[in-house]
Amino acid sequence: MGARSQHAARALGSLVLSLISACTDPGGALDTDSEASTSTDSDDTTGGVTYDCANLPGPWIRQLDGPIAAADVAFDDQGNLVGSNTQDLFKTSSADGQPALWVPGAAGRAAVRQLSDGRIAVVQEMFFRVLVFSPDGSSAVLASNLVYPFGLVEDLDGNIYIGDETRIVRVDAESGETEVWLDAPGFVSRWVSFDRDYDALFVGGRSEVIYRVPLGPGGEAGEPIEWGTLPLFGDPGPAPPPNQGGGAGTKTDGEGPDESNERLALVDGLGVDACGNLYVAEFHSRGLYKIPAGGGAGELFVGWEPFRYGHGLQWGSGIGDWSATSLYLPQPYNEFNVIEVEVGVPQKQQP
C-alpha cells in the first residue's frame, strides 16, 4: 500500500481542486441548460432521491482521505466501500475512516462490483479470471480461462457480463456456465454498462467511440452500433502503465504513425444514471465525460490533473457517508485514494 502521510495537506487543498476542476476548466462544469445533456423526464424519484433530469447540478468534487481503491470500488450491504491496493482488498466504513484489511492476496487492477446476492466480484485480469468473495472473505471462481477480462456488470436476472478484449462473455445466473455472448473483433470490450432500461449494453474500449449492443427478446446480442463519441483533446497521451490494460491505445484519427493529430483512447470506467446519461472515464485525456441519454457527442464533465485522475466509477450506496447521487472514483496515481464527484442524480435501477 502506498504512503498515506500527506492526507492532511491534500484535504486542505481539496476545495481548491473543486473550484479548479469544476469552474475554471472549460470542460469541468456541466452546462445544465443544454438539451443534449438531459433526458425527457424531470422531477423523478429513485430510491427516495428526487432529481430533475432537465436541470442536473454539479459537478462538485471532494477529495476523500480514508478509502483505498486502485481501479474500481464497490459498496457492500453493511455500508462499507470496498477497494483494492492492487494486491489486497480493504473495507472503509466512512469517507475519512481508516481502511481495514478484508482479504489479503486478492490481486487485481480491474472491476470490483457487488452482485445482487451480496458477494463482491473481483476481476483478476492478469490471471484471466473473475473471483467472487462472500462477506466472510471466502472466495470462489466465477469465470476462468478468459482472454483479458476487465469490466463486469449484472443484469436484472442475475446474469453477469464481462468485457473480455474482443468479446463479451456471459455467466448464466442459473447454471453458472460461461458462454461467449458477443464476438466483437472490430472493437475492444473493456468496460461495460447496461442502459437505463436494461435494453442494451454499452461498451467502451480503446476507441473514442462508445458502442451500444441491443438485447434481443431472448437476451441474445444484437448488432453493435456506434452510439456515442468522446471529445478527446490535446496531444496523444502515453501508453498505459504496466498492467493497466495492455497496448498503447487506439489511433482514432490521422493517416499514420507520424500524424500529429493522432489520438489515443482507453476507457477506464462506464456508468449510467437514472436519467439515462452515460459517464465515461478515459485514461489518456485524464477526463471524466458525459454522453446524453440519446447518444451522440459527449462533453468533458471533469478534467483531472494527471495524478488525480479517476479510474473506474461507481455511485455511492446512500448508506452513511456514501452519497447516492455521487460518483466515487479510485485514484491509482494518487496513493490509491478515492475522489467523490457529486452529479445530482442516482444510478439507474440495480439488480
C-alpha positions as semicolon CSV with decimal commas, in nm:
position;residue;x (nm);y (nm);z (nm)
1;M;0,000;0,000;0,000
2;G;0,135;0,347;-0,085
3;A;0,228;0,604;0,179
4;R;-0,070;0,790;0,324
5;S;0,113;1,061;0,523
6;Q;0,009;1,352;0,303
7;H;-0,366;1,329;0,367
8;A;-0,395;1,642;0,579
9;A;-0,227;1,860;0,318
10;R;-0,437;1,715;0,039
11;A;-0,755;1,770;0,238
12;L;-0,664;2,138;0,279
13;G;-0,630;2,166;-0,098
14;S;-0,945;1,977;-0,190
15;L;-1,158;2,293;-0,202
16;V;-0,914;2,446;-0,448
17;L;-0,931;2,126;-0,655
18;S;-1,309;2,154;-0,670
19;L;-1,300;2,512;-0,789
20;I;-1,031;2,446;-1,049
21;S;-1,184;2,127;-1,186
22;A;-1,548;2,230;-1,191
23;C;-1,530;2,604;-1,255
24;T;-1,218;2,729;-1,430
25;D;-1,161;2,425;-1,651
26;P;-1,364;2,475;-1,969
27;G;-1,474;2,112;-1,964
28;G;-1,506;2,079;-1,589
29;A;-1,853;2,228;-1,544
30;L;-2,174;2,087;-1,680
31;D;-2,396;2,316;-1,889
32;T;-2,727;2,225;-1,730
33;D;-2,925;2,421;-1,992
34;S;-2,804;2,206;-2,281
35;E;-3,071;1,982;-2,431
36;A;-2,805;1,729;-2,526
37;S;-2,730;1,673;-2,156
38;T;-3,081;1,574;-2,049
39;S;-3,341;1,305;-2,093
40;T;-3,709;1,378;-2,145
41;D;-3,806;1,307;-1,781
42;S;-3,797;1,560;-1,497
43;D;-3,878;1,571;-1,126
44;D;-3,827;1,196;-1,096
45;T;-3,760;0,997;-0,781
46;T;-3,534;0,693;-0,747
47;G;-3,466;0,529;-0,412
48;G;-3,618;0,825;-0,230
49;V;-3,396;1,075;-0,414
50;T;-3,573;1,343;-0,619
51;Y;-3,397;1,492;-0,920
52;D;-3,472;1,690;-1,235
53;C;-3,319;1,533;-1,545
54;A;-3,357;1,864;-1,729
55;N;-3,156;2,058;-1,472
56;L;-2,895;1,844;-1,301
57;P;-2,645;2,028;-1,078
58;G;-2,275;1,973;-1,037
59;P;-2,014;1,854;-1,069
60;W;-1,894;1,919;-0,716
61;I;-1,573;1,748;-0,618
62;R;-1,442;1,630;-0,282
63;Q;-1,111;1,459;-0,215
64;L;-1,155;1,178;0,038
65;D;-0,891;1,091;0,294
66;G;-0,994;0,745;0,408
67;P;-1,078;0,480;0,146
68;I;-0,828;0,278;-0,056
69;A;-0,903;0,183;-0,417
70;A;-0,689;0,129;-0,726
71;A;-0,918;0,067;-1,024
72;D;-1,281;0,038;-0,911
73;V;-1,498;0,045;-0,600
74;A;-1,799;-0,145;-0,469
75;F;-2,031;-0,086;-0,175
76;D;-2,144;-0,373;0,045
77;D;-2,469;-0,414;0,238
78;Q;-2,305;-0,301;0,563
79;G;-2,222;0,043;0,425
80;N;-1,855;-0,017;0,351
81;L;-1,663;0,096;0,046
82;V;-1,467;-0,199;-0,091
83;G;-1,145;-0,128;-0,281
84;S;-0,801;-0,264;-0,355
85;N;-0,438;-0,152;-0,344
86;T;-0,386;-0,389;-0,644
87;Q;-0,282;-0,672;-0,407
88;D;-0,533;-0,686;-0,119
89;L;-0,898;-0,592;-0,059
90;F;-0,994;-0,332;0,201
91;K;-1,318;-0,206;0,351
92;T;-1,374;0,151;0,467
93;S;-1,686;0,249;0,661
94;S;-1,671;0,628;0,616
95;A;-1,520;0,897;0,395
96;D;-1,245;0,971;0,647
97;G;-1,231;0,632;0,816
98;Q;-0,932;0,403;0,845
99;P;-0,930;0,126;0,579
100;A;-0,945;-0,223;0,725
101;L;-0,783;-0,519;0,552
102;W;-1,058;-0,757;0,439
103;V;-0,897;-1,013;0,204
104;P;-0,519;-1,036;0,158
105;G;-0,372;-1,166;-0,165
106;A;-0,658;-1,072;-0,399
107;A;-0,460;-0,906;-0,676
108;G;-0,636;-0,709;-0,948
109;R;-0,641;-0,379;-1,136
110;A;-0,986;-0,402;-1,293
111;A;-1,355;-0,413;-1,196
112;V;-1,472;-0,461;-0,837
113;R;-1,853;-0,493;-0,817
114;Q;-2,114;-0,601;-0,566
115;L;-2,355;-0,862;-0,701
116;S;-2,724;-0,890;-0,617
117;D;-2,655;-1,186;-0,386
118;G;-2,426;-0,970;-0,170
119;R;-2,097;-1,115;-0,292
120;I;-1,819;-0,896;-0,430
121;A;-1,687;-0,980;-0,777
122;V;-1,321;-0,901;-0,845
123;V;-1,179;-0,919;-1,196
124;Q;-0,822;-1,051;-1,195
125;E;-0,719;-0,951;-1,543
126;M;-0,363;-1,083;-1,515
127;F;-0,493;-1,425;-1,407
128;F;-0,763;-1,422;-1,679
129;R;-1,043;-1,490;-1,432
130;V;-1,311;-1,343;-1,206
131;L;-1,341;-1,432;-0,838
132;V;-1,638;-1,374;-0,608
133;F;-1,596;-1,310;-0,236
134;S;-1,856;-1,382;0,031
135;P;-1,891;-1,148;0,331
136;D;-1,670;-1,380;0,538
137;G;-1,388;-1,339;0,283
138;S;-1,414;-1,686;0,133
139;S;-1,383;-1,697;-0,246
140;A;-1,495;-1,895;-0,548
141;V;-1,417;-1,877;-0,919
142;L;-1,694;-1,715;-1,122
143;A;-1,524;-1,739;-1,463
144;S;-1,180;-1,852;-1,580
145;N;-0,974;-1,910;-1,895
146;L;-1,068;-1,565;-2,021
147;V;-0,872;-1,358;-2,274
148;Y;-0,820;-1,028;-2,090
149;P;-1,120;-0,952;-1,866
150;F;-1,173;-0,603;-1,730
151;G;-1,526;-0,465;-1,681
152;L;-1,818;-0,653;-1,529
153;V;-2,191;-0,588;-1,493
154;E;-2,501;-0,782;-1,381
155;D;-2,845;-0,774;-1,544
156;L;-3,182;-0,777;-1,366
157;D;-3,199;-1,158;-1,388
158;G;-2,861;-1,215;-1,224
159;N;-2,668;-1,295;-1,542
160;I;-2,318;-1,146;-1,544
161;Y;-2,147;-0,992;-1,847
162;I;-1,769;-0,949;-1,866
163;G;-1,579;-0,730;-2,110
164;D;-1,311;-0,969;-2,237
165;E;-1,098;-0,793;-2,501
166;T;-1,258;-0,864;-2,843
167;R;-1,561;-1,037;-2,697
168;I;-1,816;-1,021;-2,417
169;V;-1,879;-1,334;-2,214
170;R;-2,192;-1,410;-2,015
171;V;-2,218;-1,613;-1,694
172;D;-2,562;-1,771;-1,672
173;A;-2,743;-1,700;-1,345
174;E;-2,890;-2,049;-1,313
175;S;-2,623;-2,283;-1,445
176;G;-2,315;-2,074;-1,367
177;E;-2,178;-2,166;-1,708
178;T;-1,981;-1,915;-1,913
179;E;-2,055;-1,857;-2,280
180;V;-1,943;-1,609;-2,545
181;W;-2,231;-1,362;-2,570
182;L;-2,075;-1,139;-2,837
183;D;-1,773;-1,171;-3,064
184;A;-1,660;-0,819;-3,146
185;P;-1,335;-0,833;-3,344
186;G;-1,396;-0,479;-3,471
187;F;-1,354;-0,316;-3,130
188;V;-1,230;-0,384;-2,779
189;S;-1,474;-0,470;-2,500
190;R;-1,309;-0,328;-2,191
191;W;-1,576;-0,167;-1,969
192;V;-1,947;-0,247;-1,996
193;S;-2,267;-0,100;-1,850
194;F;-2,636;-0,152;-1,919
195;D;-2,851;0,137;-2,032
196;R;-3,122;0,273;-1,804
197;D;-3,385;0,020;-1,910
198;Y;-3,152;-0,280;-1,948
199;D;-3,242;-0,299;-2,316
200;A;-2,882;-0,269;-2,435
201;L;-2,523;-0,292;-2,320
202;F;-2,282;-0,001;-2,360
203;V;-1,924;-0,099;-2,441
204;G;-1,608;0,111;-2,415
205;G;-1,259;0,001;-2,509
206;R;-0,960;0,150;-2,692
207;S;-1,152;0,395;-2,908
208;E;-1,326;0,728;-2,862
209;V;-1,644;0,550;-2,980
210;I;-1,889;0,404;-2,728
211;Y;-2,085;0,113;-2,872
212;R;-2,440;0,009;-2,791
213;V;-2,534;-0,360;-2,819
214;P;-2,912;-0,419;-2,806
215;L;-3,053;-0,726;-2,633
216;G;-3,294;-0,946;-2,826
217;P;-3,616;-1,098;-2,688
218;G;-3,425;-1,397;-2,555
219;G;-3,135;-1,193;-2,420
220;E;-2,915;-1,257;-2,724
221;A;-2,676;-0,990;-2,850
222;G;-2,792;-0,772;-3,137
223;E;-2,579;-0,583;-3,387
224;P;-2,346;-0,330;-3,219
225;I;-2,387;0,032;-3,327
226;E;-2,169;0,338;-3,275
227;W;-2,378;0,517;-3,013
228;G;-2,163;0,796;-2,871
229;T;-1,824;0,963;-2,900
230;L;-1,577;1,119;-2,659
231;P;-1,441;1,464;-2,749
232;L;-1,080;1,374;-2,681
233;F;-0,838;1,662;-2,692
234;G;-0,474;1,757;-2,691
235;D;-0,170;1,553;-2,780
236;P;-0,161;1,174;-2,764
237;G;-0,114;1,052;-2,411
238;P;0,147;0,798;-2,306
239;A;0,092;0,426;-2,319
240;P;-0,089;0,287;-2,014
241;P;0,134;0,193;-1,721
242;P;0,224;-0,176;-1,690
243;N;-0,079;-0,396;-1,621
244;Q;-0,310;-0,101;-1,684
245;G;-0,489;-0,252;-1,978
246;G;-0,225;-0,354;-2,228
247;G;-0,142;-0,192;-2,558
248;A;-0,088;0,173;-2,628
249;G;-0,446;0,259;-2,713
250;T;-0,615;0,310;-3,046
251;K;-0,546;0,571;-3,310
252;T;-0,880;0,734;-3,377
253;D;-0,782;0,981;-3,647
254;G;-0,483;1,060;-3,866
255;E;-0,337;0,862;-4,152
256;G;-0,029;0,706;-4,000
257;P;0,205;0,685;-3,703
258;D;0,364;1,022;-3,776
259;E;0,038;1,217;-3,784
260;S;0,038;1,494;-3,522
261;N;-0,337;1,468;-3,466
262;E;-0,326;1,103;-3,366
263;R;-0,530;1,036;-3,051
264;L;-0,517;0,751;-2,808
265;A;-0,818;0,627;-2,615
266;L;-0,854;0,390;-2,322
267;V;-1,190;0,371;-2,147
268;D;-1,142;0,314;-1,774
269;G;-1,499;0,323;-1,646
270;L;-1,865;0,338;-1,752
271;G;-2,185;0,412;-1,562
272;V;-2,543;0,516;-1,639
273;D;-2,755;0,744;-1,422
274;A;-3,131;0,729;-1,364
275;C;-3,182;0,985;-1,643
276;G;-3,002;0,765;-1,895
277;N;-2,683;0,971;-1,922
278;L;-2,360;0,776;-1,963
279;Y;-2,044;0,872;-1,770
280;V;-1,708;0,763;-1,910
281;A;-1,361;0,772;-1,753
282;E;-1,085;0,797;-2,016
283;F;-0,718;0,744;-1,935
284;H;-0,516;0,933;-2,197
285;S;-0,702;1,264;-2,172
286;R;-0,739;1,228;-1,793
287;G;-1,107;1,311;-1,834
288;L;-1,449;1,219;-1,700
289;Y;-1,700;1,255;-1,984
290;K;-2,078;1,263;-2,003
291;I;-2,282;1,147;-2,303
292;P;-2,653;1,241;-2,304
293;A;-2,926;0,980;-2,289
294;G;-2,986;0,989;-2,663
295;G;-2,622;0,928;-2,751
296;G;-2,410;1,132;-2,989
297;A;-2,128;1,364;-2,892
298;G;-2,030;1,370;-2,528
299;E;-1,879;1,653;-2,328
300;L;-1,590;1,682;-2,088
301;F;-1,751;1,677;-1,744
302;V;-1,438;1,693;-1,525
303;G;-1,078;1,741;-1,638
304;W;-0,833;1,596;-1,387
305;E;-0,478;1,686;-1,303
306;P;-0,277;1,380;-1,414
307;F;-0,209;1,242;-1,066
308;R;-0,571;1,297;-0,953
309;Y;-0,717;1,104;-1,246
310;G;-1,019;0,892;-1,151
311;H;-1,021;0,533;-1,281
312;G;-1,343;0,333;-1,279
313;L;-1,659;0,483;-1,131
314;Q;-1,945;0,379;-0,908
315;W;-2,236;0,554;-0,739
316;G;-2,250;0,561;-0,362
317;S;-2,483;0,327;-0,175
318;G;-2,670;0,601;0,010
319;I;-2,559;0,446;0,340
320;G;-2,364;0,670;0,578
321;D;-2,115;0,896;0,402
322;W;-2,165;0,737;0,060
323;S;-2,396;0,972;-0,129
324;A;-2,640;0,802;-0,368
325;T;-2,605;1,096;-0,608
326;S;-2,225;1,096;-0,621
327;L;-1,969;0,904;-0,823
328;Y;-1,671;0,753;-0,642
329;L;-1,355;0,709;-0,846
330;P;-1,028;0,544;-0,739
331;Q;-0,706;0,737;-0,797
332;P;-0,438;0,484;-0,892
333;Y;-0,172;0,758;-0,927
334;N;-0,263;0,939;-0,602
335;E;-0,166;0,675;-0,347
336;F;-0,485;0,474;-0,414
337;N;-0,708;0,744;-0,271
338;V;-1,071;0,797;-0,375
339;I;-1,237;1,112;-0,507
340;E;-1,609;1,196;-0,491
341;V;-1,796;1,372;-0,774
342;E;-2,149;1,492;-0,695
343;V;-2,365;1,462;-1,010
344;G;-2,710;1,532;-0,863
345;V;-2,875;1,209;-0,976
346;P;-2,855;0,845;-0,859
347;Q;-2,763;0,550;-1,074
348;K;-3,014;0,353;-1,275
349;Q;-3,213;0,067;-1,124
350;Q;-2,986;-0,203;-0,988
351;P;-3,034;-0,584;-0,981
